[in-house]
Amino acid sequence: MWEGKREHPRLILHDFISPEECKELEFIHKSCSTVGYRPNVFSTTLSHLVATNSPHLLIPFVSLRERLKEKIEETFGCEFELFIEFTGLVRGASIGWHSDDNRQYLKQRDFSAVCYLNSYGKDFKGGLFRFQSGEPATISPSAGDVIMYTADDRNIHSVDEVTEGERLTLAMWFTRDSSHDEDSKLVSRLLSQCASHEFLPLPLPASANMYWFCPPHQHANGFDICVARLHLLGFDVHSFLQGDDRSLDDSDRLVGPIQIAKGGEFLTREFTNVLHALQVVQFYRWKASELKTSKVGYDGVEEVVEAMSQSQLETINAMNALFLKDKGLVTTTLGYLCSNGEEKDSLNLTGVSSAITSWEEYTCKLLRELLSSLPQWETYQTIHKVESG
């Protein structure tokens, strides 16, 4: 319902986003995010997806962005055209009292929407959203819930510290100012990049410092968030680029071909880089129950899983020493999976191998939709749902 219509214009919606939409956006965030703009924040922006050669992953955002924009216009009686100023997935952290337009460079923001992809109490603890004035004062969200409010000082708010797990949201801001329209900038980047896409696009990591997380002033004690997410799911990383090559930076070992291992076994299939491996593993995590039921791709995959050699074990240990310098920090920062470890134990190398074909089919499907939409997006300079003819 719409609370505080005059003094504190805001709207709380329950189950606005479907469970499947939440899971798909969670997959995108956990396979593509970088270290964010504030301590303990990880983010995935649409421009970042384009820059890391995953433009097809914009497609799952399209319908939801339209629905949110329409609901904002309807709720707040907008008699003017609204533009989407920013869209991003955020793994949130605490922030003090503020309005969303509280800096001169943010004055273009008129409305805000925070969409919850997971649930308070189940997936994370702490991290409550609080309004300084008006009702409701505190939001205890479930996956699929949305908060909409004006970005000005009528809706000053804060977020408590997350004490356990990960609080995942889709954050969006809306503006009357067309010069801050996110879509026109994205369309320009998409047109220049997608002209070269004839085959399956493989993700390309950004600069290494965008994936390195560490406590303030403790750069040597952090971890690479891509390697860490694989580690939390029980997988280790093996690089073909060996440590005795002094011409290599440490980060180069993640942008070249890699393989993954678990429990003394090794997947012989090579991945182009760590982001490629992470996307496939997170896709497998997302779709595990469907893949297990369908048995797609399972025939013959056992033969691509081999026992780990001593040299491979040594390389993996060296990789962990480089990229997981503080495993305790990994657990406290990225949160728990299941209190009894069931999810971690249920994922295996055979399943990853079987998921590769399904991941490729999913990627190609999104890419076809993106390429078929681009002509209309170019014409209207907006990212919108294009009905297939």
Residue pairs with C-beta under 8 A, 6 or more apart in sequence:
1 11
1 12
2 9
2 10
2 11
2 75
3 10
3 11
3 12
3 134
3 135
3 136
4 10
4 134
4 135
7 133
7 134
7 154
8 131
8 133
8 134
8 135
8 149
8 154
8 155
9 76
9 149
9 150
9 154
9 155
10 131
10 134
10 147
10 148
10 149
10 150
10 155
11 71
11 75
11 146
11 147
11 148
11 149
12 136
12 139
12 145
12 146
12 147
13 71
13 145
13 146
13 147
13 148
14 142
14 144
14 145
15 142
15 144
15 145
16 67
16 71
16 115
16 144
16 145
16 146
17 64
17 115
17 116
17 117
17 143
17 144
17 145
17 146
17 170
18 144
19 143
19 144
21 60
21 64
21 144
22 117
22 118
22 143
22 144
23 286
24 60
24 286
25 60
25 61
25 89
25 117
25 168
25 170
26 117
26 118
26 168
26 286
27 282
27 283
27 285
27 286
28 44
28 49
28 57
28 60
28 89
29 42
29 44
29 89
29 91
29 117
29 168
30 229
30 282
31 229
31 275
31 278
31 279
31 281
31 282
31 283
32 44
32 48
32 49
32 52
32 54
32 57
32 203
32 275
32 279
33 42
33 43
33 44
33 89
33 91
33 225
34 42
34 43
34 44
34 48
34 206
34 210
34 211
34 225
35 41
35 42
35 209
35 210
35 211
35 212
35 213
35 225
36 42
36 43
36 90
36 91
37 43
38 93
38 95
39 93
39 216
40 93
40 94
40 162
40 333
41 90
41 91
41 92
41 93
42 90
42 91
42 213
42 225
43 88
43 89
43 90
43 91
44 88
44 89
44 90
45 86
45 87
45 88
45 89
46 58
46 61
46 87
46 88
46 182
46 186
47 185
47 186
47 189
48 206
49 55
49 57
49 58
50 58
50 186
50 189
50 190
50 193
51 189
51 206
52 203
52 204
52 205
52 206
52 275
53 193
53 201
53 202
53 203
53 204
54 201
54 203
54 279
55 190
55 193
55 194
55 197
55 201
55 370
56 201
56 363
56 366
56 367
56 369
56 370
57 366
58 186
58 190
58 370
58 383
59 366
59 369
59 370
60 366
61 87
61 383
62 373
62 383
62 384
62 385
63 385
64 115
64 170
65 84
65 87
65 172
65 383
66 384
66 385
68 113
68 115
68 146
68 148
68 172
69 82
69 84
69 174
71 146
71 148
72 78
72 82
72 111
72 113
72 148
72 174
73 82
75 148
76 111
76 150
80 176
81 176
81 178
82 110
82 111
82 174
82 175
82 176
83 174
83 175
83 176
83 177
83 178
83 180
83 181
83 182
83 183
84 172
84 173
84 174
84 175
84 181
84 182
84 183
85 108
85 109
85 173
85 174
85 175
85 177
85 180
85 181
85 182
86 171
86 172
86 173
86 182
87 170
87 171
87 172
87 182
88 170
88 171
88 172
89 117
89 168
89 169
89 170
89 171
90 168
90 169
90 170
90 171
91 166
91 167
91 168
92 127
92 159
92 162
92 167
92 168
92 169
93 159
93 161
93 162
94 127
94 158
94 159
94 160
94 161
94 162
95 158
95 159
96 158
97 132
97 156
97 157
97 158
98 156
98 157
98 158
99 151
99 152
99 153
99 154
99 155
99 156
99 157
100 106
100 109
100 112
100 151
100 155
100 173
101 107
101 108
101 109
101 110
101 151
101 152
102 153
106 151
108 175
108 176
108 177
108 179
108 180
109 151
109 173
109 174
109 175
110 150
110 151
110 152
110 174
110 175
110 176
111 148
111 149
111 150
111 151
111 173
111 174
112 147
112 148
112 149
112 150
112 151
112 155
112 171
112 172
112 173
112 174
113 146
113 147
113 148
113 170
113 171
113 172
113 173
113 174
114 129
114 146
114 147
114 169
114 170
114 171
115 145
115 146
115 169
115 170
115 171
115 172
116 141
116 142
116 143
116 144
116 145
116 146
116 168
116 169
117 143
117 168
117 169
117 170
118 124
118 143
118 165
118 166
118 167
118 168
119 141
119 142
119 143
120 127
120 128
120 140
120 141
120 142
120 167
121 140
123 143
123 165
123 166
123 167
123 168
123 335
124 162
124 164
124 165
124 166
124 167
124 335
125 162
125 163
125 164
125 165
126 160
126 161
126 162
126 163
126 164
126 167
127 159
127 160
127 161
127 162
127 163
127 167
128 138
128 139
128 140
128 159
128 160
129 138
129 139
129 141
129 147
129 157
129 158
129 159
130 137
130 138
130 139
130 157
130 158
130 159
130 160
131 137
131 138
131 139
131 149
131 155
131 156
131 157
132 156
132 157
132 158
133 156
134 155
139 145
139 147
141 147
149 155
149 157
151 173
164 335
164 336
165 335
165 336
166 334
166 335
175 181
181 381
183 377
183 381
183 382
183 383
184 381
184 382
186 383
187 374
187 377
187 378
187 381
187 382
187 383
190 370
190 374
190 377
191 374
191 378
194 370
194 371
194 374
197 367
197 371
200 360
200 363
200 364
200 367
201 363
201 367
202 272
202 273
202 276
203 272
203 273
203 275
203 276
203 279
204 255
204 273
204 275
205 211
205 226
205 254
205 255
205 273
205 274
205 275
208 224
208 249
208 250
208 251
208 254
211 224
211 225
211 226
212 219
212 222
212 223
212 224
212 225
213 222
213 223
213 224
213 225
213 228
213 329
213 333
214 220
214 221
214 222
214 223
214 329
215 221
215 222
215 329
220 325
221 325
221 326
221 329
222 325
222 326
222 329
223 323
223 324
223 325
223 326
223 327
223 329
223 330
224 254
224 274
224 323
224 324
225 334
226 254
226 274
226 275
226 278
227 237
227 254
227 274
227 319
227 320
227 323
227 324
228 323
228 324
228 330
228 333
228 334
229 278
229 282
229 334
230 236
230 237
230 260
230 274
230 277
230 278
230 281
231 320
231 324
231 327
231 330
232 330
232 331
232 334
232 337
232 344
233 281
233 285
233 337
233 343
233 344
233 347
234 262
234 263
234 344
234 345
234 347
235 260
235 261
235 262
235 281
235 347
235 352
236 260
236 261
236 262
236 316
236 319
236 320
237 254
237 258
237 259
237 260
237 261
237 274
237 277
237 316
237 319
237 323
238 258
238 259
238 260
238 261
238 266
238 312
238 315
238 316
238 319
239 253
239 254
239 256
239 257
239 258
239 315
239 319
240 256
240 257
240 258
240 259
240 270
241 248
241 252
241 253
241 256
242 315
243 253
243 315
243 318
250 322
250 323
253 319
253 322
254 273
254 274
254 323
255 273
255 274
256 273
257 270
257 271
257 272
257 273
258 270
258 271
258 273
258 274
258 277
259 266
259 267
259 268
259 269
259 270
259 271
260 267
260 271
260 277
260 281
260 349
260 352
261 267
261 308
261 312
261 316
261 349
262 348
262 349
263 348
264 307
264 308
265 305
265 306
265 307
265 308
265 349
266 305
266 306
266 307
266 308
266 309
266 312
266 349
267 304
267 305
267 349
267 352
267 353
268 304
268 305
268 306
269 304
269 353
269 356
271 277
271 280
279 359
280 352
280 355
280 356
280 359
281 347
281 352
281 355
283 355
283 358
283 359
283 362
284 291
284 347
284 351
284 352
284 354
284 355
284 359
285 343
285 347
287 355
287 358
288 346
288 347
288 351
291 297
291 351
291 354
291 355
291 358
292 351
296 354
296 357
296 358
297 353
297 354
297 355
297 356
297 357
297 358
298 350
298 354
301 350
301 353
301 354
302 350
304 353
305 349
305 350
305 353
308 316
324 330
337 343
337 344
338 344
372 386
372 388
373 383
373 386
376 384
376 386
377 383
377 384
377 386
